[in-house]
Amino acid sequence: MQKKCRRCKKTISHEGHLCTPVSAKDTTCDWCGALVMDARHMCDKKLKKVSYICNSCGRLAVSAKNLCAPKKIS
């Protein structure tokens, strides 16, 4: 059974997405290697690769799939 985000109603994975992040224990950032305490972690390396903004909540992401209403940043 697939879960739906309570905020944007999109289908989400077991990791959640930026509307409803799910905390994972002992997860490290693929970009900087730091321990991730918040699913919305944005290190300098990741921030330089941000390509999308959410038209609904204003959050930034590297991938459109992590946002409820993604818009490509030009």
mmCIF file of the N, C-alpha and C atoms, coordinates in Angstrom:
data_MODEL
# 
_entry.id   MODEL 
# 
loop_
_atom_site.group_PDB 
_atom_site.id 
_atom_site.type_symbol 
_atom_site.label_atom_id 
_atom_site.label_alt_id 
_atom_site.label_comp_id 
_atom_site.label_asym_id 
_atom_site.label_entity_id 
_atom_site.label_seq_id 
_atom_site.pdbx_PDB_ins_code 
_atom_site.Cartn_x 
_atom_site.Cartn_y 
_atom_site.Cartn_z 
_atom_site.occupancy 
_atom_site.B_iso_or_equiv 
_atom_site.pdbx_formal_charge 
_atom_site.auth_seq_id 
_atom_site.auth_comp_id 
_atom_site.auth_asym_id 
_atom_site.auth_atom_id 
_atom_site.pdbx_PDB_model_num 
ATOM 1   N N  . MET A 1 1  ? 0.840  -1.184 0.000   1.00 0.00 ? 1  MET A N  1 
ATOM 2   C CA . MET A 1 1  ? 0.000  0.000  0.000   1.00 0.00 ? 1  MET A CA 1 
ATOM 3   C C  . MET A 1 1  ? 0.884  1.246  0.000   1.00 0.00 ? 1  MET A C  1 
ATOM 4   N N  . GLN A 1 2  ? 0.602  2.172  -0.878  1.00 0.00 ? 2  GLN A N  1 
ATOM 5   C CA . GLN A 1 2  ? 1.384  3.396  -0.962  1.00 0.00 ? 2  GLN A CA 1 
ATOM 6   C C  . GLN A 1 2  ? 0.816  4.456  -0.031  1.00 0.00 ? 2  GLN A C  1 
ATOM 7   N N  . LYS A 1 3  ? 1.727  5.215  0.559   1.00 0.00 ? 3  LYS A N  1 
ATOM 8   C CA . LYS A 1 3  ? 1.312  6.283  1.462   1.00 0.00 ? 3  LYS A CA 1 
ATOM 9   C C  . LYS A 1 3  ? 1.105  7.567  0.686   1.00 0.00 ? 3  LYS A C  1 
ATOM 10  N N  . LYS A 1 4  ? 0.205  8.404  1.187   1.00 0.00 ? 4  LYS A N  1 
ATOM 11  C CA . LYS A 1 4  ? -0.045 9.721  0.614   1.00 0.00 ? 4  LYS A CA 1 
ATOM 12  C C  . LYS A 1 4  ? 0.407  10.775 1.616   1.00 0.00 ? 4  LYS A C  1 
ATOM 13  N N  . CYS A 1 5  ? 1.000  11.843 1.118   1.00 0.00 ? 5  CYS A N  1 
ATOM 14  C CA . CYS A 1 5  ? 1.411  12.968 1.968   1.00 0.00 ? 5  CYS A CA 1 
ATOM 15  C C  . CYS A 1 5  ? 0.163  13.648 2.519   1.00 0.00 ? 5  CYS A C  1 
ATOM 16  N N  . ARG A 1 6  ? 0.163  13.914 3.806   1.00 0.00 ? 6  ARG A N  1 
ATOM 17  C CA . ARG A 1 6  ? -0.988 14.579 4.425   1.00 0.00 ? 6  ARG A CA 1 
ATOM 18  C C  . ARG A 1 6  ? -1.128 16.022 3.950   1.00 0.00 ? 6  ARG A C  1 
ATOM 19  N N  . ARG A 1 7  ? -0.021 16.619 3.528   1.00 0.00 ? 7  ARG A N  1 
ATOM 20  C CA . ARG A 1 7  ? -0.047 18.027 3.136   1.00 0.00 ? 7  ARG A CA 1 
ATOM 21  C C  . ARG A 1 7  ? -0.426 18.212 1.675   1.00 0.00 ? 7  ARG A C  1 
ATOM 22  N N  . CYS A 1 8  ? 0.298  17.528 0.753   1.00 0.00 ? 8  CYS A N  1 
ATOM 23  C CA . CYS A 1 8  ? 0.092  17.769 -0.676  1.00 0.00 ? 8  CYS A CA 1 
ATOM 24  C C  . CYS A 1 8  ? -0.673 16.650 -1.378  1.00 0.00 ? 8  CYS A C  1 
ATOM 25  N N  . LYS A 1 9  ? -0.914 15.529 -0.676  1.00 0.00 ? 9  LYS A N  1 
ATOM 26  C CA . LYS A 1 9  ? -1.677 14.380 -1.191  1.00 0.00 ? 9  LYS A CA 1 
ATOM 27  C C  . LYS A 1 9  ? -0.954 13.583 -2.268  1.00 0.00 ? 9  LYS A C  1 
ATOM 28  N N  . LYS A 1 10 ? 0.346  13.846 -2.533  1.00 0.00 ? 10 LYS A N  1 
ATOM 29  C CA . LYS A 1 10 ? 1.105  13.047 -3.498  1.00 0.00 ? 10 LYS A CA 1 
ATOM 30  C C  . LYS A 1 10 ? 1.507  11.728 -2.861  1.00 0.00 ? 10 LYS A C  1 
ATOM 31  N N  . THR A 1 11 ? 1.738  10.710 -3.691  1.00 0.00 ? 11 THR A N  1 
ATOM 32  C CA . THR A 1 11 ? 2.240  9.430  -3.218  1.00 0.00 ? 11 THR A CA 1 
ATOM 33  C C  . THR A 1 11 ? 3.689  9.608  -2.802  1.00 0.00 ? 11 THR A C  1 
ATOM 34  N N  . ILE A 1 12 ? 4.045  9.054  -1.630  1.00 0.00 ? 12 ILE A N  1 
ATOM 35  C CA . ILE A 1 12 ? 5.404  9.194  -1.118  1.00 0.00 ? 12 ILE A CA 1 
ATOM 36  C C  . ILE A 1 12 ? 6.005  7.821  -0.832  1.00 0.00 ? 12 ILE A C  1 
ATOM 37  N N  . SER A 1 13 ? 7.335  7.779  -0.793  1.00 0.00 ? 13 SER A N  1 
ATOM 38  C CA . SER A 1 13 ? 8.022  6.536  -0.476  1.00 0.00 ? 13 SER A CA 1 
ATOM 39  C C  . SER A 1 13 ? 8.115  6.375  1.037   1.00 0.00 ? 13 SER A C  1 
ATOM 40  N N  . HIS A 1 14 ? 8.719  5.279  1.487   1.00 0.00 ? 14 HIS A N  1 
ATOM 41  C CA . HIS A 1 14 ? 8.858  5.060  2.927   1.00 0.00 ? 14 HIS A CA 1 
ATOM 42  C C  . HIS A 1 14 ? 9.789  6.091  3.561   1.00 0.00 ? 14 HIS A C  1 
ATOM 43  N N  . GLU A 1 15 ? 10.622 6.793  2.746   1.00 0.00 ? 15 GLU A N  1 
ATOM 44  C CA . GLU A 1 15 ? 11.487 7.835  3.276   1.00 0.00 ? 15 GLU A CA 1 
ATOM 45  C C  . GLU A 1 15 ? 10.758 9.157  3.403   1.00 0.00 ? 15 GLU A C  1 
ATOM 46  N N  . GLY A 1 16 ? 9.532  9.249  2.921   1.00 0.00 ? 16 GLY A N  1 
ATOM 47  C CA . GLY A 1 16 ? 8.808  10.507 2.932   1.00 0.00 ? 16 GLY A CA 1 
ATOM 48  C C  . GLY A 1 16 ? 9.332  11.411 1.836   1.00 0.00 ? 16 GLY A C  1 
ATOM 49  N N  . HIS A 1 17 ? 9.016  12.687 1.935   1.00 0.00 ? 17 HIS A N  1 
ATOM 50  C CA . HIS A 1 17 ? 9.594  13.693 1.049   1.00 0.00 ? 17 HIS A CA 1 
ATOM 51  C C  . HIS A 1 17 ? 9.635  14.989 1.826   1.00 0.00 ? 17 HIS A C  1 
ATOM 52  N N  . LEU A 1 18 ? 9.943  16.111 1.184   1.00 0.00 ? 18 LEU A N  1 
ATOM 53  C CA . LEU A 1 18 ? 10.191 17.328 1.950   1.00 0.00 ? 18 LEU A CA 1 
ATOM 54  C C  . LEU A 1 18 ? 8.969  17.873 2.672   1.00 0.00 ? 18 LEU A C  1 
ATOM 55  N N  . CYS A 1 19 ? 7.765  17.558 2.227   1.00 0.00 ? 19 CYS A N  1 
ATOM 56  C CA . CYS A 1 19 ? 6.575  17.976 2.975   1.00 0.00 ? 19 CYS A CA 1 
ATOM 57  C C  . CYS A 1 19 ? 6.496  17.232 4.305   1.00 0.00 ? 19 CYS A C  1 
ATOM 58  N N  . THR A 1 20 ? 6.781  15.939 4.243   1.00 0.00 ? 20 THR A N  1 
ATOM 59  C CA . THR A 1 20 ? 6.660  15.074 5.413   1.00 0.00 ? 20 THR A CA 1 
ATOM 60  C C  . THR A 1 20 ? 7.892  14.197 5.548   1.00 0.00 ? 20 THR A C  1 
ATOM 61  N N  . PRO A 1 21 ? 9.022  14.784 5.946   1.00 0.00 ? 21 PRO A N  1 
ATOM 62  C CA . PRO A 1 21 ? 10.230 13.969 6.065   1.00 0.00 ? 21 PRO A CA 1 
ATOM 63  C C  . PRO A 1 21 ? 10.105 12.916 7.154   1.00 0.00 ? 21 PRO A C  1 
ATOM 64  N N  . VAL A 1 22 ? 10.731 11.786 6.936   1.00 0.00 ? 22 VAL A N  1 
ATOM 65  C CA . VAL A 1 22 ? 10.768 10.710 7.918   1.00 0.00 ? 22 VAL A CA 1 
ATOM 66  C C  . VAL A 1 22 ? 12.186 10.645 8.450   1.00 0.00 ? 22 VAL A C  1 
ATOM 67  N N  . SER A 1 23 ? 12.353 10.713 9.769   1.00 0.00 ? 23 SER A N  1 
ATOM 68  C CA . SER A 1 23 ? 13.718 10.666 10.293  1.00 0.00 ? 23 SER A CA 1 
ATOM 69  C C  . SER A 1 23 ? 14.264 9.259  10.210  1.00 0.00 ? 23 SER A C  1 
ATOM 70  N N  . ALA A 1 24 ? 15.496 9.181  9.756   1.00 0.00 ? 24 ALA A N  1 
ATOM 71  C CA . ALA A 1 24 ? 16.192 7.907  9.676   1.00 0.00 ? 24 ALA A CA 1 
ATOM 72  C C  . ALA A 1 24 ? 17.367 7.963  10.631  1.00 0.00 ? 24 ALA A C  1 
ATOM 73  N N  . LYS A 1 25 ? 17.579 6.893  11.352  1.00 0.00 ? 25 LYS A N  1 
ATOM 74  C CA . LYS A 1 25 ? 18.669 6.872  12.325  1.00 0.00 ? 25 LYS A CA 1 
ATOM 75  C C  . LYS A 1 25 ? 19.993 6.608  11.628  1.00 0.00 ? 25 LYS A C  1 
ATOM 76  N N  . ASP A 1 26 ? 21.025 7.327  12.058  1.00 0.00 ? 26 ASP A N  1 
ATOM 77  C CA . ASP A 1 26 ? 22.387 7.139  11.554  1.00 0.00 ? 26 ASP A CA 1 
ATOM 78  C C  . ASP A 1 26 ? 22.499 7.252  10.047  1.00 0.00 ? 26 ASP A C  1 
ATOM 79  N N  . THR A 1 27 ? 21.770 8.175  9.446   1.00 0.00 ? 27 THR A N  1 
ATOM 80  C CA . THR A 1 27 ? 21.867 8.423  8.022   1.00 0.00 ? 27 THR A CA 1 
ATOM 81  C C  . THR A 1 27 ? 22.932 9.482  7.786   1.00 0.00 ? 27 THR A C  1 
ATOM 82  N N  . THR A 1 28 ? 23.746 9.276  6.771   1.00 0.00 ? 28 THR A N  1 
ATOM 83  C CA . THR A 1 28 ? 24.743 10.286 6.436   1.00 0.00 ? 28 THR A CA 1 
ATOM 84  C C  . THR A 1 28 ? 24.412 10.906 5.085   1.00 0.00 ? 28 THR A C  1 
ATOM 85  N N  . CYS A 1 29 ? 24.777 12.153 4.926   1.00 0.00 ? 29 CYS A N  1 
ATOM 86  C CA . CYS A 1 29 ? 24.538 12.898 3.696   1.00 0.00 ? 29 CYS A CA 1 
ATOM 87  C C  . CYS A 1 29 ? 25.424 12.347 2.583   1.00 0.00 ? 29 CYS A C  1 
ATOM 88  N N  . ASP A 1 30 ? 24.827 12.040 1.441   1.00 0.00 ? 30 ASP A N  1 
ATOM 89  C CA . ASP A 1 30 ? 25.586 11.557 0.285   1.00 0.00 ? 30 ASP A CA 1 
ATOM 90  C C  . ASP A 1 30 ? 26.498 12.643 -0.278  1.00 0.00 ? 30 ASP A C  1 
ATOM 91  N N  . TRP A 1 31 ? 26.202 13.884 0.029   1.00 0.00 ? 31 TRP A N  1 
ATOM 92  C CA . TRP A 1 31 ? 26.948 15.007 -0.533  1.00 0.00 ? 31 TRP A CA 1 
ATOM 93  C C  . TRP A 1 31 ? 28.146 15.398 0.331   1.00 0.00 ? 31 TRP A C  1 
ATOM 94  N N  . CYS A 1 32 ? 27.963 15.452 1.655   1.00 0.00 ? 32 CYS A N  1 
ATOM 95  C CA . CYS A 1 32 ? 29.046 15.943 2.516   1.00 0.00 ? 32 CYS A CA 1 
ATOM 96  C C  . CYS A 1 32 ? 29.509 14.940 3.569   1.00 0.00 ? 32 CYS A C  1 
ATOM 97  N N  . GLY A 1 33 ? 28.763 13.840 3.739   1.00 0.00 ? 33 GLY A N  1 
ATOM 98  C CA . GLY A 1 33 ? 29.152 12.813 4.690   1.00 0.00 ? 33 GLY A CA 1 
ATOM 99  C C  . GLY A 1 33 ? 28.748 13.068 6.136   1.00 0.00 ? 33 GLY A C  1 
ATOM 100 N N  . ALA A 1 34 ? 28.130 14.206 6.418   1.00 0.00 ? 34 ALA A N  1 
ATOM 101 C CA . ALA A 1 34 ? 27.717 14.540 7.783   1.00 0.00 ? 34 ALA A CA 1 
ATOM 102 C C  . ALA A 1 34 ? 26.519 13.698 8.202   1.00 0.00 ? 34 ALA A C  1 
ATOM 103 N N  . LEU A 1 35 ? 26.374 13.494 9.512   1.00 0.00 ? 35 LEU A N  1 
ATOM 104 C CA . LEU A 1 35 ? 25.205 12.799 10.045  1.00 0.00 ? 35 LEU A CA 1 
ATOM 105 C C  . LEU A 1 35 ? 23.987 13.694 9.837   1.00 0.00 ? 35 LEU A C  1 
ATOM 106 N N  . VAL A 1 36 ? 22.950 13.150 9.230   1.00 0.00 ? 36 VAL A N  1 
ATOM 107 C CA . VAL A 1 36 ? 21.760 13.926 8.914   1.00 0.00 ? 36 VAL A CA 1 
ATOM 108 C C  . VAL A 1 36 ? 20.758 13.818 10.056  1.00 0.00 ? 36 VAL A C  1 
ATOM 109 N N  . MET A 1 37 ? 20.515 14.932 10.712  1.00 0.00 ? 37 MET A N  1 
ATOM 110 C CA . MET A 1 37 ? 19.555 14.972 11.816  1.00 0.00 ? 37 MET A CA 1 
ATOM 111 C C  . MET A 1 37 ? 18.169 15.399 11.325  1.00 0.00 ? 37 MET A C  1 
ATOM 112 N N  . ASP A 1 38 ? 18.109 16.008 10.148  1.00 0.00 ? 38 ASP A N  1 
ATOM 113 C CA . ASP A 1 38 ? 16.862 16.526 9.598   1.00 0.00 ? 38 ASP A CA 1 
ATOM 114 C C  . ASP A 1 38 ? 16.843 16.178 8.106   1.00 0.00 ? 38 ASP A C  1 
ATOM 115 N N  . ALA A 1 39 ? 15.746 15.605 7.629   1.00 0.00 ? 39 ALA A N  1 
ATOM 116 C CA . ALA A 1 39 ? 15.651 15.187 6.228   1.00 0.00 ? 39 ALA A CA 1 
ATOM 117 C C  . ALA A 1 39 ? 15.774 16.369 5.263   1.00 0.00 ? 39 ALA A C  1 
ATOM 118 N N  . ARG A 1 40 ? 15.631 17.582 5.776   1.00 0.00 ? 40 ARG A N  1 
ATOM 119 C CA . ARG A 1 40 ? 15.734 18.771 4.928   1.00 0.00 ? 40 ARG A CA 1 
ATOM 120 C C  . ARG A 1 40 ? 17.155 19.337 4.906   1.00 0.00 ? 40 ARG A C  1 
ATOM 121 N N  . HIS A 1 41 ? 18.143 18.535 5.333   1.00 0.00 ? 41 HIS A N  1 
ATOM 122 C CA . HIS A 1 41 ? 19.551 18.928 5.390   1.00 0.00 ? 41 HIS A CA 1 
ATOM 123 C C  . HIS A 1 41 ? 20.025 19.513 4.054   1.00 0.00 ? 41 HIS A C  1 
ATOM 124 N N  . MET A 1 42 ? 20.651 20.680 4.087   1.00 0.00 ? 42 MET A N  1 
ATOM 125 C CA . MET A 1 42 ? 21.196 21.324 2.890   1.00 0.00 ? 42 MET A CA 1 
ATOM 126 C C  . MET A 1 42 ? 22.629 21.764 3.151   1.00 0.00 ? 42 MET A C  1 
ATOM 127 N N  . CYS A 1 43 ? 23.606 20.941 2.787   1.00 0.00 ? 43 CYS A N  1 
ATOM 128 C CA . CYS A 1 43 ? 25.009 21.313 2.929   1.00 0.00 ? 43 CYS A CA 1 
ATOM 129 C C  . CYS A 1 43 ? 25.416 22.175 1.734   1.00 0.00 ? 43 CYS A C  1 
ATOM 130 N N  . ASP A 1 44 ? 26.589 22.777 1.790   1.00 0.00 ? 44 ASP A N  1 
ATOM 131 C CA . ASP A 1 44 ? 27.045 23.655 0.710   1.00 0.00 ? 44 ASP A CA 1 
ATOM 132 C C  . ASP A 1 44 ? 27.103 22.943 -0.639  1.00 0.00 ? 44 ASP A C  1 
ATOM 133 N N  . LYS A 1 45 ? 27.630 21.700 -0.655  1.00 0.00 ? 45 LYS A N  1 
ATOM 134 C CA . LYS A 1 45 ? 27.739 20.960 -1.916  1.00 0.00 ? 45 LYS A CA 1 
ATOM 135 C C  . LYS A 1 45 ? 26.368 20.689 -2.533  1.00 0.00 ? 45 LYS A C  1 
ATOM 136 N N  . LYS A 1 46 ? 25.415 20.322 -1.682  1.00 0.00 ? 46 LYS A N  1 
ATOM 137 C CA . LYS A 1 46 ? 24.066 20.037 -2.163  1.00 0.00 ? 46 LYS A CA 1 
ATOM 138 C C  . LYS A 1 46 ? 23.375 21.323 -2.615  1.00 0.00 ? 46 LYS A C  1 
ATOM 139 N N  . LEU A 1 47 ? 23.562 22.388 -1.864  1.00 0.00 ? 47 LEU A N  1 
ATOM 140 C CA . LEU A 1 47 ? 22.932 23.666 -2.173  1.00 0.00 ? 47 LEU A CA 1 
ATOM 141 C C  . LEU A 1 47 ? 23.356 24.171 -3.555  1.00 0.00 ? 47 LEU A C  1 
ATOM 142 N N  . LYS A 1 48 ? 24.597 23.905 -3.940  1.00 0.00 ? 48 LYS A N  1 
ATOM 143 C CA . LYS A 1 48 ? 25.089 24.333 -5.256  1.00 0.00 ? 48 LYS A CA 1 
ATOM 144 C C  . LYS A 1 48 ? 24.401 23.585 -6.390  1.00 0.00 ? 48 LYS A C  1 
ATOM 145 N N  . LYS A 1 49 ? 23.831 22.410 -6.110  1.00 0.00 ? 49 LYS A N  1 
ATOM 146 C CA . LYS A 1 49 ? 23.163 21.597 -7.128  1.00 0.00 ? 49 LYS A CA 1 
ATOM 147 C C  . LYS A 1 49 ? 21.640 21.753 -7.133  1.00 0.00 ? 49 LYS A C  1 
ATOM 148 N N  . VAL A 1 50 ? 21.109 22.596 -6.244  1.00 0.00 ? 50 VAL A N  1 
ATOM 149 C CA . VAL A 1 50 ? 19.663 22.797 -6.173  1.00 0.00 ? 50 VAL A CA 1 
ATOM 150 C C  . VAL A 1 50 ? 19.152 23.304 -7.522  1.00 0.00 ? 50 VAL A C  1 
ATOM 151 N N  . SER A 1 51 ? 18.150 22.637 -8.043  1.00 0.00 ? 51 SER A N  1 
ATOM 152 C CA . SER A 1 51 ? 17.609 22.985 -9.360  1.00 0.00 ? 51 SER A CA 1 
ATOM 153 C C  . SER A 1 51 ? 16.106 23.247 -9.353  1.00 0.00 ? 51 SER A C  1 
ATOM 154 N N  . TYR A 1 52 ? 15.445 22.956 -8.218  1.00 0.00 ? 52 TYR A N  1 
ATOM 155 C CA . TYR A 1 52 ? 13.990 23.073 -8.167  1.00 0.00 ? 52 TYR A CA 1 
ATOM 156 C C  . TYR A 1 52 ? 13.534 23.821 -6.919  1.00 0.00 ? 52 TYR A C  1 
ATOM 157 N N  . ILE A 1 53 ? 12.414 24.513 -7.075  1.00 0.00 ? 53 ILE A N  1 
ATOM 158 C CA . ILE A 1 53 ? 11.742 25.156 -5.949  1.00 0.00 ? 53 ILE A CA 1 
ATOM 159 C C  . ILE A 1 53 ? 10.301 24.684 -5.963  1.00 0.00 ? 53 ILE A C  1 
ATOM 160 N N  . CYS A 1 54 ? 9.702  24.570 -4.805  1.00 0.00 ? 54 CYS A N  1 
ATOM 161 C CA . CYS A 1 54 ? 8.304  24.134 -4.712  1.00 0.00 ? 54 CYS A CA 1 
ATOM 162 C C  . CYS A 1 54 ? 7.394  25.358 -4.809  1.00 0.00 ? 54 CYS A C  1 
ATOM 163 N N  . ASN A 1 55 ? 6.460  25.336 -5.756  1.00 0.00 ? 55 ASN A N  1 
ATOM 164 C CA . ASN A 1 55 ? 5.508  26.435 -5.909  1.00 0.00 ? 55 ASN A CA 1 
ATOM 165 C C  . ASN A 1 55 ? 4.494  26.480 -4.779  1.00 0.00 ? 55 ASN A C  1 
ATOM 166 N N  . SER A 1 56 ? 4.414  25.412 -3.998  1.00 0.00 ? 56 SER A N  1 
ATOM 167 C CA . SER A 1 56 ? 3.459  25.353 -2.894  1.00 0.00 ? 56 SER A CA 1 
ATOM 168 C C  . SER A 1 56 ? 4.069  25.827 -1.581  1.00 0.00 ? 56 SER A C  1 
ATOM 169 N N  . CYS A 1 57 ? 5.221  25.249 -1.205  1.00 0.00 ? 57 CYS A N  1 
ATOM 170 C CA . CYS A 1 57 ? 5.782  25.542 0.119   1.00 0.00 ? 57 CYS A CA 1 
ATOM 171 C C  . CYS A 1 57 ? 7.094  26.325 0.082   1.00 0.00 ? 57 CYS A C  1 
ATOM 172 N N  . GLY A 1 58 ? 7.702  26.484 -1.104  1.00 0.00 ? 58 GLY A N  1 
ATOM 173 C CA . GLY A 1 58 ? 8.927  27.269 -1.223  1.00 0.00 ? 58 GLY A CA 1 
ATOM 174 C C  . GLY A 1 58 ? 10.216 26.538 -0.900  1.00 0.00 ? 58 GLY A C  1 
ATOM 175 N N  . ARG A 1 59 ? 10.134 25.253 -0.609  1.00 0.00 ? 59 ARG A N  1 
ATOM 176 C CA . ARG A 1 59 ? 11.349 24.494 -0.306  1.00 0.00 ? 59 ARG A CA 1 
ATOM 177 C C  . ARG A 1 59 ? 12.159 24.270 -1.571  1.00 0.00 ? 59 ARG A C  1 
ATOM 178 N N  . LEU A 1 60 ? 13.459 24.060 -1.384  1.00 0.00 ? 60 LEU A N  1 
ATOM 179 C CA . LEU A 1 60 ? 14.378 23.818 -2.490  1.00 0.00 ? 60 LEU A CA 1 
ATOM 180 C C  . LEU A 1 60 ? 14.762 22.351 -2.533  1.00 0.00 ? 60 LEU A C  1 
ATOM 181 N N  . ALA A 1 61 ? 15.113 21.848 -3.735  1.00 0.00 ? 61 ALA A N  1 
ATOM 182 C CA . ALA A 1 61 ? 15.531 20.453 -3.863  1.00 0.00 ? 61 ALA A CA 1 
ATOM 183 C C  . ALA A 1 61 ? 16.413 20.264 -5.088  1.00 0.00 ? 61 ALA A C  1 
ATOM 184 N N  . VAL A 1 62 ? 17.212 19.205 -5.058  1.00 0.00 ? 62 VAL A N  1 
ATOM 185 C CA . VAL A 1 62 ? 18.049 18.825 -6.186  1.00 0.00 ? 62 VAL A CA 1 
ATOM 186 C C  . VAL A 1 62 ? 17.196 18.118 -7.236  1.00 0.00 ? 62 VAL A C  1 
ATOM 187 N N  . SER A 1 63 ? 16.184 17.393 -6.783  1.00 0.00 ? 63 SER A N  1 
ATOM 188 C CA . SER A 1 63 ? 15.329 16.601 -7.662  1.00 0.00 ? 63 SER A CA 1 
ATOM 189 C C  . SER A 1 63 ? 13.862 17.023 -7.522  1.00 0.00 ? 63 SER A C  1 
ATOM 190 N N  . ALA A 1 64 ? 13.145 17.062 -8.624  1.00 0.00 ? 64 ALA A N  1 
ATOM 191 C CA . ALA A 1 64 ? 11.735 17.448 -8.616  1.00 0.00 ? 64 ALA A CA 1 
ATOM 192 C C  . ALA A 1 64 ? 10.873 16.476 -7.812  1.00 0.00 ? 64 ALA A C  1 
ATOM 193 N N  . LYS A 1 65 ? 11.289 15.201 -7.741  1.00 0.00 ? 65 LYS A N  1 
ATOM 194 C CA . LYS A 1 65 ? 10.474 14.183 -7.061  1.00 0.00 ? 65 LYS A CA 1 
ATOM 195 C C  . LYS A 1 65 ? 10.336 14.436 -5.560  1.00 0.00 ? 65 LYS A C  1 
ATOM 196 N N  . ASN A 1 66 ? 11.171 15.296 -4.996  1.00 0.00 ? 66 ASN A N  1 
ATOM 197 C CA . ASN A 1 66 ? 11.109 15.578 -3.561  1.00 0.00 ? 66 ASN A CA 1 
ATOM 198 C C  . ASN A 1 66 ? 10.191 16.737 -3.199  1.00 0.00 ? 66 ASN A C  1 
ATOM 199 N N  . LEU A 1 67 ? 9.534  17.324 -4.174  1.00 0.00 ? 67 LEU A N  1 
ATOM 200 C CA . LEU A 1 67 ? 8.678  18.483 -3.933  1.00 0.00 ? 67 LEU A CA 1 
ATOM 201 C C  . LEU A 1 67 ? 7.246  18.215 -4.370  1.00 0.00 ? 67 LEU A C  1 
ATOM 202 N N  . CYS A 1 68 ? 6.294  18.890 -3.722  1.00 0.00 ? 68 CYS A N  1 
ATOM 203 C CA . CYS A 1 68 ? 4.886  18.653 -4.057  1.00 0.00 ? 68 CYS A CA 1 
ATOM 204 C C  . CYS A 1 68 ? 4.460  19.423 -5.310  1.00 0.00 ? 68 CYS A C  1 
ATOM 205 N N  . ALA A 1 69 ? 5.034  20.594 -5.567  1.00 0.00 ? 69 ALA A N  1 
ATOM 206 C CA . ALA A 1 69 ? 4.703  21.370 -6.762  1.00 0.00 ? 69 ALA A CA 1 
ATOM 207 C C  . ALA A 1 69 ? 5.996  21.939 -7.351  1.00 0.00 ? 69 ALA A C  1 
ATOM 208 N N  . PRO A 1 70 ? 6.869  21.059 -7.911  1.00 0.00 ? 70 PRO A N  1 
ATOM 209 C CA . PRO A 1 70 ? 8.192  21.495 -8.361  1.00 0.00 ? 70 PRO A CA 1 
ATOM 210 C C  . PRO A 1 70 ? 8.164  22.429 -9.568  1.00 0.00 ? 70 PRO A C  1 
ATOM 211 N N  . LYS A 1 71 ? 9.087  23.377 -9.553  1.00 0.00 ? 71 LYS A N  1 
ATOM 212 C CA . LYS A 1 71 ? 9.305  24.270 -10.682 1.00 0.00 ? 71 LYS A CA 1 
ATOM 213 C C  . LYS A 1 71 ? 10.806 24.381 -10.881 1.00 0.00 ? 71 LYS A C  1 
ATOM 214 N N  . LYS A 1 72 ? 11.268 24.190 -12.104 1.00 0.00 ? 72 LYS A N  1 
ATOM 215 C CA . LYS A 1 72 ? 12.698 24.260 -12.425 1.00 0.00 ? 72 LYS A CA 1 
ATOM 216 C C  . LYS A 1 72 ? 13.179 25.695 -12.226 1.00 0.00 ? 72 LYS A C  1 
ATOM 217 N N  . ILE A 1 73 ? 14.307 25.829 -11.529 1.00 0.00 ? 73 ILE A N  1 
ATOM 218 C CA . ILE A 1 73 ? 14.928 27.143 -11.332 1.00 0.00 ? 73 ILE A CA 1 
ATOM 219 C C  . ILE A 1 73 ? 15.800 27.415 -12.546 1.00 0.00 ? 73 ILE A C  1 
ATOM 220 N N  . SER A 1 74 ? 15.583 28.545 -13.190 1.00 0.00 ? 74 SER A N  1 
ATOM 221 C CA . SER A 1 74 ? 16.389 28.842 -14.389 1.00 0.00 ? 74 SER A CA 1 
ATOM 222 C C  . SER A 1 74 ? 17.627 29.643 -14.047 1.00 0.00 ? 74 SER A C  1 
# 
